[in-house]
Amino acid sequence: MASIDRSDPVILGHVLAEHRELFCQMSAIRSAFGGTAAPTRHHVERLIGAVSGLREHLRSHFTQEEEGGFLEESIARMPRLAAAATAIMKQHPALLAELDSLVLRLREMLAPGDLSAAAWQQAGRDYECFAVHMQAHERSENAVVQEGYNEDLDL
């Protein structure tokens, strides 16, 4: 039986893989916003798909965290991390709501055909706001996992 004092490479590998996938999806969306000044319908439709895919990825990721995962394991190793882990999980609904709002904004661009540069730039600013919140969330999450496992994830 493994000692609770040693890190579990399977769990830590999963954390790193999840974070890499999240980073890749977020970078692709950022690039899509930066790649054009005036989007076409096709461009907006593809971006709606990408943001919706990111939202689904996060929903699944958050569900795993909330139903017992590496945060719970960190708490089991160091019970004093419970408050920090709870605070992290309380951020999940707001982060998903930001993506829901962004998808709605993008869909509204398609409905009346408002593919203006101003609407596009506002959607890009909304995404950047989400990205800042998500990165802060990930930093907090990483800190709890690293402390719980006494492991530097090099993130």
DSSP file (Angstrom, degrees, kcal/mol; ACC not computed):
  #  RESIDUE AA STRUCTURE BP1 BP2  ACC     N-H-->O    O-->H-N    N-H-->O    O-->H-N    TCO  KAPPA ALPHA  PHI   PSI    X-CA   Y-CA   Z-CA
    1    1 A M              0   0    0      0, 0.0     2,-0.1     0, 0.0     0, 0.0   0.000 360.0 360.0 360.0 136.6    0.0    0.0    0.0
    2    2 A A        -     0   0    0      1,-0.1     2,-0.2     2,-0.0     6,-0.0  -0.395 360.0-112.8 -72.0 145.6    1.3    3.5   -0.9
    3    3 A S    >   -     0   0    0      1,-0.1     3,-1.1    -2,-0.1    -1,-0.1  -0.532  13.3-133.1 -75.7 143.8    2.2    5.9    1.8
    4    4 A I  T 3  S+     0   0    0      1,-0.2    -1,-0.1    -2,-0.2     4,-0.1   0.646 103.8  66.6 -70.9 -14.3    0.1    9.0    2.1
    5    5 A D  T 3  S+     0   0    0      2,-0.1     2,-0.3   145,-0.0    -1,-0.2   0.652  89.2  77.8 -81.2 -15.7    3.3   11.0    2.4
    6    6 A R  S <  S-     0   0    0     -3,-1.1     2,-0.1     1,-0.1   144,-0.1  -0.700  86.8-113.3 -96.1 147.6    4.3   10.2   -1.2
    7    7 A S        -     0   0    0     -2,-0.3    -4,-0.1   142,-0.1     3,-0.1  -0.465  24.7-124.3 -75.0 151.0    2.8   11.9   -4.2
    8    8 A D     >  -     0   0    0      1,-0.1     4,-2.6    -2,-0.1     5,-0.3  -0.861  14.6-158.4 -97.2 110.2    0.7    9.9   -6.5
    9    9 A P  H  > S+     0   0    0      0, 0.0     4,-2.3     0, 0.0     5,-0.2   0.792  90.9  56.9 -62.5 -27.0    2.2   10.2  -10.1
   10   10 A V  H  > S+     0   0    0      2,-0.2     4,-2.1     3,-0.2     5,-0.1   0.945 110.9  41.9 -67.9 -47.4   -1.1    9.1  -11.6
   11   11 A I  H  > S+     0   0    0      2,-0.2     4,-2.4     1,-0.2    -1,-0.2   0.941 117.3  46.8 -64.9 -47.0   -3.1   12.0   -9.9
   12   12 A L  H  X S+     0   0    0     -4,-2.6     4,-2.4     1,-0.2    -1,-0.2   0.884 111.4  51.8 -65.0 -37.0   -0.4   14.5  -10.6
   13   13 A G  H  X S+     0   0    0     -4,-2.3     4,-2.4    -5,-0.3    -1,-0.2   0.889 109.4  50.6 -63.1 -39.2   -0.1   13.4  -14.2
   14   14 A H  H  X S+     0   0    0     -4,-2.1     4,-2.7     2,-0.2    -2,-0.2   0.915 109.2  51.0 -64.2 -43.6   -3.8   13.8  -14.6
   15   15 A V  H  X S+     0   0    0     -4,-2.4     4,-2.3     1,-0.2    -2,-0.2   0.941 112.3  46.5 -58.1 -49.0   -3.6   17.3  -13.1
   16   16 A L  H  X S+     0   0    0     -4,-2.4     4,-2.2     1,-0.2    -1,-0.2   0.898 112.5  49.6 -63.1 -41.3   -0.9   18.3  -15.5
   17   17 A A  H  X S+     0   0    0     -4,-2.4     4,-2.4     2,-0.2    -1,-0.2   0.915 110.9  50.0 -64.8 -42.8   -2.7   16.8  -18.5
   18   18 A E  H  X S+     0   0    0     -4,-2.7     4,-2.3     1,-0.2    -2,-0.2   0.910 112.1  47.6 -60.1 -43.0   -5.9   18.6  -17.6
   19   19 A H  H  X S+     0   0    0     -4,-2.3     4,-2.5     2,-0.2    -1,-0.2   0.859 110.5  51.3 -70.7 -35.5   -4.1   21.9  -17.2
   20   20 A R  H  X S+     0   0    0     -4,-2.2     4,-2.5     2,-0.2    -1,-0.2   0.929 111.3  48.2 -64.7 -44.6   -2.3   21.5  -20.6
   21   21 A E  H  X S+     0   0    0     -4,-2.4     4,-2.4     2,-0.2    -2,-0.2   0.920 112.4  48.7 -61.7 -44.4   -5.6   20.8  -22.3
   22   22 A L  H  X S+     0   0    0     -4,-2.3     4,-2.7     1,-0.2     5,-0.2   0.927 111.2  50.1 -61.0 -45.6   -7.2   23.8  -20.7
   23   23 A F  H  X S+     0   0    0     -4,-2.5     4,-2.5     1,-0.2    -2,-0.2   0.910 110.7  49.9 -60.2 -43.4   -4.2   26.0  -21.7
   24   24 A C  H  X S+     0   0    0     -4,-2.5     4,-2.2     2,-0.2    -1,-0.2   0.926 112.5  46.2 -62.9 -45.4   -4.4   24.7  -25.3
   25   25 A Q  H  X S+     0   0    0     -4,-2.4     4,-1.9     1,-0.2    -2,-0.2   0.924 114.3  47.4 -64.3 -43.6   -8.1   25.4  -25.6
   26   26 A M  H  X S+     0   0    0     -4,-2.7     4,-2.4     1,-0.2    -2,-0.2   0.891 111.8  50.7 -66.1 -38.7   -7.8   28.9  -24.0
   27   27 A S  H  X S+     0   0    0     -4,-2.5     4,-2.5    -5,-0.2    -1,-0.2   0.893 108.3  52.3 -65.4 -39.9   -4.9   29.8  -26.3
   28   28 A A  H  X S+     0   0    0     -4,-2.2     4,-2.0     2,-0.2    -1,-0.2   0.898 111.1  47.1 -63.7 -40.3   -6.7   28.7  -29.4
   29   29 A I  H  X S+     0   0    0     -4,-1.9     4,-2.1     2,-0.2    -2,-0.2   0.924 111.0  51.2 -68.0 -43.4   -9.7   30.9  -28.5
   30   30 A R  H  X S+     0   0    0     -4,-2.4     4,-2.0     1,-0.2    -2,-0.2   0.920 110.7  49.8 -58.2 -43.4   -7.4   33.8  -27.7
   31   31 A S  H  X S+     0   0    0     -4,-2.5     4,-1.3     1,-0.2    -1,-0.2   0.886 106.8  55.0 -63.0 -39.2   -5.8   33.3  -31.1
   32   32 A A  H  < S+     0   0    0     -4,-2.0     4,-0.3     1,-0.2    -1,-0.2   0.893 109.8  46.4 -63.3 -39.4   -9.2   33.2  -32.8
   33   33 A F  H >< S+     0   0    0     -4,-2.1     3,-0.7     1,-0.2    -1,-0.2   0.881 116.3  45.1 -68.3 -37.0  -10.1   36.6  -31.3
   34   34 A G  H 3< S+     0   0    0     -4,-2.0    -1,-0.2     1,-0.2    -2,-0.2   0.615  98.4  74.4 -81.7 -11.8   -6.8   38.1  -32.3
   35   35 A G  T 3< S+     0   0    0     -4,-1.3     2,-0.3    -3,-0.2    -1,-0.2   0.579 100.6  29.4 -82.2  -9.6   -6.7   36.7  -35.8
   36   36 A T    <   -     0   0    0     -3,-0.7    -1,-0.1    -4,-0.3     0, 0.0  -0.999  49.9-156.9-151.3 148.2   -9.3   39.0  -37.3
   37   37 A A  S    S+     0   0    0     -2,-0.3    84,-0.1     1,-0.3    83,-0.1   0.784  96.2  27.7 -91.6 -33.2  -10.6   42.6  -36.9
   38   38 A A  S    S-     0   0    0     82,-0.1    -1,-0.3    83,-0.0    79,-0.1  -0.928  85.5-147.5-132.3 107.3  -14.0   41.9  -38.5
   39   39 A P        -     0   0    0      0, 0.0     2,-0.2     0, 0.0    81,-0.1  -0.291   4.2-134.9 -77.1 157.1  -15.3   38.4  -38.3
   40   40 A T     >  -     0   0    0      1,-0.1     4,-2.3    -2,-0.0     5,-0.2  -0.586  32.9-103.7 -95.7 168.0  -17.4   36.5  -40.7
   41   41 A R  H  > S+     0   0    0      1,-0.2     4,-2.9    -2,-0.2     5,-0.2   0.923 124.5  52.6 -56.5 -44.4  -20.5   34.4  -39.7
   42   42 A H  H  > S+     0   0    0      1,-0.2     4,-2.5     2,-0.2    -1,-0.2   0.907 107.7  51.2 -59.6 -42.8  -18.4   31.3  -40.2
   43   43 A H  H  > S+     0   0    0      1,-0.2     4,-2.0     2,-0.2    -1,-0.2   0.923 112.7  45.3 -61.2 -45.5  -15.7   32.6  -37.9
   44   44 A V  H  X S+     0   0    0     -4,-2.3     4,-2.5     2,-0.2    -2,-0.2   0.903 111.8  52.3 -66.6 -41.5  -18.2   33.5  -35.1
   45   45 A E  H  X S+     0   0    0     -4,-2.9     4,-1.9     1,-0.2    -2,-0.2   0.919 110.4  48.1 -60.6 -44.0  -19.9   30.1  -35.5
   46   46 A R  H  X S+     0   0    0     -4,-2.5     4,-2.1     1,-0.2    -1,-0.2   0.896 111.4  50.7 -63.6 -39.1  -16.5   28.3  -35.1
   47   47 A L  H  X S+     0   0    0     -4,-2.0     4,-2.9     2,-0.2     5,-0.3   0.880 105.5  55.3 -67.9 -37.4  -15.7   30.4  -32.1
   48   48 A I  H  X S+     0   0    0     -4,-2.5     4,-2.5     1,-0.2    -1,-0.2   0.922 109.1  49.2 -58.7 -42.5  -19.1   29.6  -30.5
   49   49 A G  H  X S+     0   0    0     -4,-1.9     4,-2.2     2,-0.2    -2,-0.2   0.904 112.0  47.7 -62.5 -41.9  -18.1   25.9  -30.9
   50   50 A A  H  X S+     0   0    0     -4,-2.1     4,-2.3     2,-0.2    -2,-0.2   0.915 114.1  45.4 -67.6 -43.2  -14.7   26.4  -29.4
   51   51 A V  H  X S+     0   0    0     -4,-2.9     4,-2.5     2,-0.2    -2,-0.2   0.901 113.4  50.5 -67.5 -39.8  -16.0   28.4  -26.4
   52   52 A S  H  X S+     0   0    0     -4,-2.5     4,-2.3    -5,-0.3    -2,-0.2   0.892 110.1  50.7 -63.9 -38.8  -18.8   25.8  -25.9
   53   53 A G  H  X S+     0   0    0     -4,-2.2     4,-2.4     2,-0.2    -2,-0.2   0.902 110.4  49.1 -64.5 -41.5  -16.2   23.0  -26.0
   54   54 A L  H  X S+     0   0    0     -4,-2.3     4,-2.6     2,-0.2    -2,-0.2   0.911 110.1  51.9 -62.6 -42.0  -14.1   24.9  -23.4
   55   55 A R  H  X S+     0   0    0     -4,-2.5     4,-2.8     1,-0.2    -2,-0.2   0.916 110.5  47.4 -61.6 -43.3  -17.2   25.3  -21.3
   56   56 A E  H  X S+     0   0    0     -4,-2.3     4,-2.4     2,-0.2    -1,-0.2   0.904 111.0  51.9 -65.3 -40.7  -18.0   21.6  -21.5
   57   57 A H  H  X S+     0   0    0     -4,-2.4     4,-2.5     1,-0.2    -2,-0.2   0.930 112.9  44.8 -60.1 -45.4  -14.3   20.7  -20.6
   58   58 A L  H  X S+     0   0    0     -4,-2.6     4,-3.5     2,-0.2     5,-0.3   0.904 110.0  54.5 -66.9 -40.9  -14.5   22.9  -17.6
   59   59 A R  H  X S+     0   0    0     -4,-2.8     4,-2.4     1,-0.2    -2,-0.2   0.936 112.6  43.9 -57.7 -45.6  -17.9   21.6  -16.5
   60   60 A S  H  X S+     0   0    0     -4,-2.4     4,-2.2     2,-0.2    -2,-0.2   0.921 114.7  49.0 -64.2 -44.6  -16.5   18.1  -16.6
   61   61 A H  H  X S+     0   0    0     -4,-2.5     4,-2.0    -5,-0.2    -2,-0.2   0.923 112.9  47.2 -60.7 -46.3  -13.3   19.2  -14.8
   62   62 A F  H  X S+     0   0    0     -4,-3.5     4,-2.7     1,-0.2    -1,-0.2   0.888 109.1  54.2 -65.3 -39.4  -15.2   21.0  -12.1
   63   63 A T  H  X S+     0   0    0     -4,-2.4     4,-2.0    -5,-0.3    -1,-0.2   0.915 107.9  50.4 -61.1 -42.2  -17.5   18.1  -11.6
   64   64 A Q  H  < S+     0   0    0     -4,-2.2    -1,-0.2     1,-0.2    -2,-0.2   0.915 112.0  47.8 -61.1 -42.8  -14.6   15.8  -11.0
   65   65 A E  H >< S+     0   0    0     -4,-2.0     3,-1.0     1,-0.2     4,-0.4   0.922 113.7  46.7 -63.1 -43.8  -13.1   18.2   -8.5
   66   66 A E  H 3< S+     0   0    0     -4,-2.7    -1,-0.2     1,-0.2    -2,-0.2   0.768 111.3  51.2 -73.1 -26.1  -16.4   18.6   -6.7
   67   67 A E  T 3< S-     0   0    0     -4,-2.0    -1,-0.2    -5,-0.2    -2,-0.2   0.283 132.5 -68.8 -95.2  10.6  -17.1   14.8   -6.6
   68   68 A G  S <  S+     0   0    0     -3,-1.0     2,-0.2    -4,-0.2    -1,-0.2   0.474  78.9 127.0 104.8 114.6  -13.8   14.0   -5.1
   69   69 A G  S  > S-     0   0    0     -4,-0.4     4,-2.6    -3,-0.1     5,-0.2  -0.687  74.4 -28.8-163.5-143.7  -10.5   14.2   -6.9
   70   70 A F  H  > S+     0   0    0      1,-0.2     4,-2.2    -2,-0.2     5,-0.1   0.808 131.7  54.2 -66.6 -28.6   -7.1   15.8   -6.4
   71   71 A L  H  > S+     0   0    0      2,-0.2     4,-2.2     1,-0.2    -1,-0.2   0.935 110.7  46.6 -67.0 -43.6   -8.5   18.6   -4.2
   72   72 A E  H  > S+     0   0    0     -7,-0.3     4,-2.4     1,-0.2    -2,-0.2   0.906 111.9  51.0 -62.4 -40.8  -10.1   16.1   -1.9
   73   73 A E  H  X S+     0   0    0     -4,-2.6     4,-1.9     2,-0.2    -1,-0.2   0.890 107.9  52.9 -63.9 -38.8   -6.9   14.1   -1.9
   74   74 A S  H  X S+     0   0    0     -4,-2.2     4,-2.4     1,-0.2    -1,-0.2   0.909 109.9  48.5 -61.8 -41.2   -5.0   17.2   -1.0
   75   75 A I  H  < S+     0   0    0     -4,-2.2    -2,-0.2     2,-0.2    -1,-0.2   0.893 108.0  54.5 -65.7 -40.0   -7.4   17.9    1.9
   76   76 A A  H  < S+     0   0    0     -4,-2.4    -1,-0.2     1,-0.2    -2,-0.2   0.877 113.2  43.1 -61.6 -35.8   -7.0   14.3    3.1
   77   77 A R  H  < S+     0   0    0     -4,-1.9    -2,-0.2     1,-0.3    -1,-0.2   0.867 134.7  16.2 -75.6 -37.5   -3.3   14.8    3.2
   78   78 A M    ><  -     0   0    0     -4,-2.4     3,-2.4    -5,-0.2    -1,-0.3  -0.785  66.1-169.0-140.2  90.6   -3.5   18.2    4.8
   79   79 A P  G >  S+     0   0    0      0, 0.0     3,-1.9     0, 0.0     4,-0.2   0.743  82.0  73.2 -55.8 -25.3   -6.9   19.0    6.4
   80   80 A R  G 3  S+     0   0    0      1,-0.3     3,-0.4     2,-0.1     4,-0.3   0.641  85.4  68.1 -66.1 -10.9   -6.0   22.7    6.9
   81   81 A L  G <> S+     0   0    0     -3,-2.4     4,-2.6    -7,-0.2    -1,-0.3   0.473  71.9  95.8 -83.6  -2.3   -6.4   23.1    3.1
   82   82 A A  H <> S+     0   0    0     -3,-1.9     4,-2.5     1,-0.2     5,-0.2   0.895  81.7  49.3 -58.0 -44.6  -10.2   22.5    3.3
   83   83 A A  H  > S+     0   0    0     -3,-0.4     4,-2.3    -4,-0.2    -1,-0.2   0.921 112.8  47.2 -63.8 -43.1  -11.1   26.2    3.4
   84   84 A A  H  > S+     0   0    0     -4,-0.3     4,-2.1     2,-0.2    -1,-0.2   0.916 113.0  48.7 -64.6 -42.7   -8.9   27.0    0.4
   85   85 A A  H  X S+     0   0    0     -4,-2.6     4,-2.3     2,-0.2    -2,-0.2   0.892 111.0  50.5 -65.0 -39.3  -10.3   24.0   -1.6
   86   86 A T  H  X S+     0   0    0     -4,-2.5     4,-1.8    -5,-0.2    -1,-0.2   0.914 109.3  50.9 -63.9 -42.9  -13.9   25.0   -0.7
   87   87 A A  H  X S+     0   0    0     -4,-2.3     4,-0.6     1,-0.2    -2,-0.2   0.891 109.6  51.1 -61.6 -39.5  -13.2   28.6   -1.9
   88   88 A I  H >< S+     0   0    0     -4,-2.1     3,-1.3     1,-0.2     4,-0.4   0.932 110.0  48.7 -62.9 -46.4  -11.8   27.3   -5.2
   89   89 A M  H >< S+     0   0    0     -4,-2.3     3,-1.1     1,-0.3    -1,-0.2   0.807 102.3  62.7 -67.5 -28.6  -14.9   25.1   -5.8
   90   90 A K  H 3< S+     0   0    0     -4,-1.8     4,-0.4     1,-0.2    -1,-0.3   0.688  96.0  62.0 -68.5 -16.7  -17.2   28.1   -5.0
   91   91 A Q  T <X S+     0   0    0     -3,-1.3     4,-2.0    -4,-0.6    -1,-0.2   0.671  81.5  85.5 -79.7 -17.5  -15.7   29.9   -8.0
   92   92 A H  H <> S+     0   0    0     -3,-1.1     4,-2.3    -4,-0.4     5,-0.2   0.898  85.2  49.6 -56.3 -50.2  -16.9   27.2  -10.5
   93   93 A P  H  > S+     0   0    0      0, 0.0     4,-2.3     0, 0.0    -1,-0.2   0.900 111.6  49.4 -59.6 -39.7  -20.4   28.5  -11.2
   94   94 A A  H  > S+     0   0    0     -4,-0.4     4,-1.9     2,-0.2    -2,-0.2   0.891 110.2  50.7 -66.8 -38.7  -19.2   32.1  -11.9
   95   95 A L  H  X S+     0   0    0     -4,-2.0     4,-1.5     2,-0.2    -1,-0.2   0.921 112.4  46.0 -65.0 -43.1  -16.5   30.8  -14.3
   96   96 A L  H  X S+     0   0    0     -4,-2.3     4,-2.3     1,-0.2    -2,-0.2   0.886 109.9  55.3 -65.7 -37.8  -19.0   28.7  -16.2
   97   97 A A  H  X S+     0   0    0     -4,-2.3     4,-2.5    -5,-0.2    -1,-0.2   0.865 102.8  56.2 -63.8 -35.7  -21.5   31.7  -16.2
   98   98 A E  H  X S+     0   0    0     -4,-1.9     4,-1.9     1,-0.2    -1,-0.2   0.914 109.6  45.5 -62.1 -41.3  -18.8   33.9  -17.8
   99   99 A L  H  X S+     0   0    0     -4,-1.5     4,-2.5     2,-0.2    -2,-0.2   0.891 110.6  53.6 -69.2 -38.0  -18.5   31.4  -20.7
  100  100 A D  H  X S+     0   0    0     -4,-2.3     4,-2.3     1,-0.2    -2,-0.2   0.917 109.5  49.0 -59.8 -43.0  -22.3   31.1  -21.0
  101  101 A S  H  X S+     0   0    0     -4,-2.5     4,-2.6     2,-0.2    -1,-0.2   0.885 110.1  51.2 -64.2 -38.9  -22.4   34.9  -21.3
  102  102 A L  H  X S+     0   0    0     -4,-1.9     4,-2.6     2,-0.2    -2,-0.2   0.923 109.7  48.9 -65.8 -43.7  -19.7   34.9  -23.9
  103  103 A V  H  X S+     0   0    0     -4,-2.5     4,-2.6     1,-0.2    -2,-0.2   0.921 111.6  50.4 -61.0 -42.8  -21.5   32.3  -26.0
  104  104 A L  H  X S+     0   0    0     -4,-2.3     4,-2.5     2,-0.2    -2,-0.2   0.928 109.8  50.1 -60.6 -45.3  -24.7   34.3  -25.7
  105  105 A R  H  X S+     0   0    0     -4,-2.6     4,-1.4     1,-0.2    -2,-0.2   0.919 112.0  48.0 -59.3 -44.2  -22.9   37.5  -26.8
  106  106 A L  H  X S+     0   0    0     -4,-2.6     4,-1.1     1,-0.2    -1,-0.2   0.898 111.4  49.9 -65.1 -40.2  -21.4   35.6  -29.8
  107  107 A R  H  X S+     0   0    0     -4,-2.6     4,-2.3     1,-0.2     3,-0.4   0.883 107.1  55.3 -65.4 -37.1  -24.9   34.2  -30.7
  108  108 A E  H  < S+     0   0    0     -4,-2.5     6,-0.5     1,-0.2     5,-0.2   0.830 101.2  58.8 -64.5 -30.9  -26.4   37.7  -30.5
  109  109 A M  H  <>S+     0   0    0     -4,-1.4     5,-0.9     1,-0.2     4,-0.3   0.863 110.8  42.5 -63.8 -34.3  -23.8   38.8  -33.0
  110  110 A L  H  <5S+     0   0    0     -4,-1.1    -2,-0.2    -3,-0.4    -1,-0.2   0.876 105.1  63.4 -79.5 -38.5  -25.2   36.3  -35.5
  111  111 A A  T  <5S+     0   0    0     -4,-2.3    -2,-0.2     1,-0.3    -3,-0.1   0.945 118.4  22.5 -57.7 -57.5  -28.9   36.8  -34.8
  112  112 A P  T   5S-     0   0    0      0, 0.0    -1,-0.3     0, 0.0    -2,-0.1   0.509 111.9-111.7 -88.4  -0.2  -29.2   40.4  -36.0
  113  113 A G  T   5 +     0   0    0     -4,-0.3     2,-1.8    -5,-0.2    -3,-0.2   0.803  58.8 160.5  77.5  28.4  -26.1   40.1  -38.2
  114  114 A D      < +     0   0    0     -5,-0.9    -1,-0.2    -6,-0.5    -3,-0.1  -0.575   6.3 151.7 -85.4  78.9  -24.0   42.5  -36.0
  115  115 A L        +     0   0    0     -2,-1.8    -1,-0.2    -3,-0.1    -5,-0.1  -0.108  25.5 146.6 -97.6  35.2  -20.6   41.4  -37.1
  116  116 A S     >  -     0   0    0      1,-0.1     4,-2.1   -78,-0.1     5,-0.2  -0.265  62.1-118.8 -71.5 158.1  -19.2   44.8  -36.4
  117  117 A A  H  > S+     0   0    0      1,-0.2     4,-2.7     2,-0.2     5,-0.2   0.862 114.8  56.0 -62.3 -36.2  -15.7   45.4  -35.2
  118  118 A A  H  > S+     0   0    0      2,-0.2     4,-2.1     1,-0.2    -1,-0.2   0.927 108.7  45.3 -64.4 -45.3  -17.1   46.9  -32.0
  119  119 A A  H  > S+     0   0    0      2,-0.2     4,-2.2     1,-0.2    -1,-0.2   0.907 114.6  49.7 -63.9 -41.0  -19.2   43.9  -31.1
  120  120 A W  H  X S+     0   0    0     -4,-2.1     4,-2.2     1,-0.2    -2,-0.2   0.913 110.2  49.4 -63.5 -44.7  -16.2   41.6  -31.9
  121  121 A Q  H  X S+     0   0    0     -4,-2.7     4,-2.3     2,-0.2    -1,-0.2   0.878 109.8  51.9 -64.3 -37.6  -13.8   43.7  -29.8
  122  122 A Q  H  X S+     0   0    0     -4,-2.1     4,-2.5     2,-0.2    -1,-0.2   0.917 108.9  49.9 -65.6 -41.9  -16.3   43.6  -26.9
  123  123 A A  H  X S+     0   0    0     -4,-2.2     4,-2.3     1,-0.2    -2,-0.2   0.906 110.3  51.5 -61.4 -40.7  -16.5   39.8  -27.1
  124  124 A G  H  X S+     0   0    0     -4,-2.2     4,-2.4     2,-0.2    -2,-0.2   0.899 109.5  49.1 -62.8 -41.0  -12.7   39.6  -27.1
  125  125 A R  H  X S+     0   0    0     -4,-2.3     4,-2.2     2,-0.2    -2,-0.2   0.896 109.5  52.7 -65.0 -39.5  -12.6   41.8  -24.0
  126  126 A D  H  X S+     0   0    0     -4,-2.5     4,-2.2     1,-0.2    -2,-0.2   0.913 110.0  48.7 -60.9 -42.0  -15.2   39.5  -22.3
  127  127 A Y  H  X S+     0   0    0     -4,-2.3     4,-2.9     1,-0.2    -2,-0.2   0.927 109.5  51.1 -64.7 -43.7  -13.0   36.5  -23.1
  128  128 A E  H  X S+     0   0    0     -4,-2.4     4,-2.2     2,-0.2    -1,-0.2   0.873 108.3  52.9 -62.3 -36.5   -9.9   38.2  -21.8
  129  129 A C  H  X S+     0   0    0     -4,-2.2     4,-2.1     2,-0.2    -1,-0.2   0.938 110.8  46.8 -63.0 -46.4  -11.8   39.0  -18.5
  130  130 A F  H  X S+     0   0    0     -4,-2.2     4,-3.0     1,-0.2    -2,-0.2   0.931 110.0  54.0 -58.2 -45.4  -12.8   35.3  -18.2
  131  131 A A  H  X S+     0   0    0     -4,-2.9     4,-2.6     1,-0.2    -2,-0.2   0.883 107.3  50.3 -60.2 -40.1   -9.2   34.2  -19.0
  132  132 A V  H  X S+     0   0    0     -4,-2.2     4,-2.0     2,-0.2    -1,-0.2   0.931 113.5  45.7 -62.7 -45.3   -7.8   36.4  -16.2
  133  133 A H  H  X S+     0   0    0     -4,-2.1     4,-2.2     1,-0.2    -2,-0.2   0.903 113.6  49.4 -64.0 -41.0  -10.3   34.9  -13.7
  134  134 A M  H  X S+     0   0    0     -4,-3.0     4,-2.6     2,-0.2    -2,-0.2   0.897 109.8  50.5 -67.2 -40.3   -9.6   31.4  -14.9
  135  135 A Q  H  X S+     0   0    0     -4,-2.6     4,-2.3    -5,-0.2    -1,-0.2   0.891 110.5  49.4 -65.6 -38.7   -5.9   31.8  -14.6
  136  136 A A  H  X S+     0   0    0     -4,-2.0     4,-2.2     2,-0.2    -1,-0.2   0.909 111.2  50.8 -64.5 -41.0   -6.3   33.2  -11.1
  137  137 A H  H  X S+     0   0    0     -4,-2.2     4,-2.6     1,-0.2    -2,-0.2   0.933 110.5  48.5 -60.4 -46.7   -8.5   30.2  -10.3
  138  138 A E  H  X S+     0   0    0     -4,-2.6     4,-3.1     1,-0.2     5,-0.2   0.883 108.8  53.3 -63.7 -38.8   -5.9   27.8  -11.7
  139  139 A R  H  X S+     0   0    0     -4,-2.3     4,-2.1     2,-0.2    -1,-0.2   0.926 111.5  46.2 -61.7 -43.0   -3.1   29.4   -9.7
  140  140 A S  H  X S+     0   0    0     -4,-2.2     4,-1.9     2,-0.2    -2,-0.2   0.920 113.8  48.5 -63.9 -43.7   -5.1   29.0   -6.5
  141  141 A E  H  X S+     0   0    0     -4,-2.6     4,-2.5     1,-0.2     5,-0.2   0.926 111.0  50.2 -62.1 -45.9   -5.9   25.4   -7.4
  142  142 A N  H  X S+     0   0    0     -4,-3.1     4,-3.2     1,-0.2     5,-0.3   0.889 107.5  54.6 -60.7 -39.2   -2.3   24.6   -8.2
  143  143 A A  H  X S+     0   0    0     -4,-2.1     4,-2.3    -5,-0.2    -1,-0.2   0.909 110.1  46.1 -62.6 -41.7   -1.2   26.1   -4.9
  144  144 A V  H  X S+     0   0    0     -4,-1.9     4,-3.0     2,-0.2    -2,-0.2   0.935 115.3  45.9 -66.4 -45.7   -3.6   23.8   -3.0
  145  145 A V  H  X S+     0   0    0     -4,-2.5     4,-2.3     2,-0.2     6,-0.2   0.936 113.7  48.8 -63.9 -45.2   -2.5   20.7   -4.9
  146  146 A Q  H  X>S+     0   0    0     -4,-3.2     5,-1.8    -5,-0.2     4,-0.9   0.907 115.7  43.6 -62.1 -41.2    1.2   21.6   -4.6
  147  147 A E  H  <5S+     0   0    0     -4,-2.3    -1,-0.2    -5,-0.3    -2,-0.2   0.911 113.5  51.3 -69.8 -40.7    0.8   22.1   -0.9
  148  148 A G  H  <5S+     0   0    0     -4,-3.0    -2,-0.2     1,-0.2    -1,-0.2   0.833 122.6  31.1 -65.0 -32.2   -1.3   19.0   -0.4
  149  149 A Y  H  <5S-     0   0    0     -4,-2.3    -1,-0.2    -5,-0.2    -2,-0.2   0.445 100.0-130.4-103.8  -2.2    1.2   16.8   -2.3
  150  150 A N  T  <5 +     0   0    0     -4,-0.9     2,-0.4    -5,-0.2    -3,-0.2   0.934  67.3 132.0  50.2  47.8    4.2   18.8   -1.2
  151  151 A E      < -     0   0    0     -5,-1.8     2,-0.7    -6,-0.2    -1,-0.2  -0.996  60.6-134.8-137.1 128.0    5.1   18.7   -4.9
  152  152 A D        -     0   0    0     -2,-0.4    -5,-0.0     1,-0.1    -6,-0.0  -0.758  15.1-168.6 -83.1 114.2    6.2   21.5   -7.2
  153  153 A L        -     0   0    0     -2,-0.7    -1,-0.1   -11,-0.1   -11,-0.0   0.528  30.8-131.5 -82.6  -4.8    4.1   21.0  -10.4
  154  154 A D              0   0    0      1,-0.1    -2,-0.1    -3,-0.0    -1,-0.0   0.906 360.0 360.0  56.4  44.8    6.3   23.6  -12.2
  155  155 A L              0   0    0    -16,-0.1    -1,-0.1   -13,-0.0   -13,-0.0   0.391 360.0 360.0-107.4 360.0    3.2   25.4  -13.5
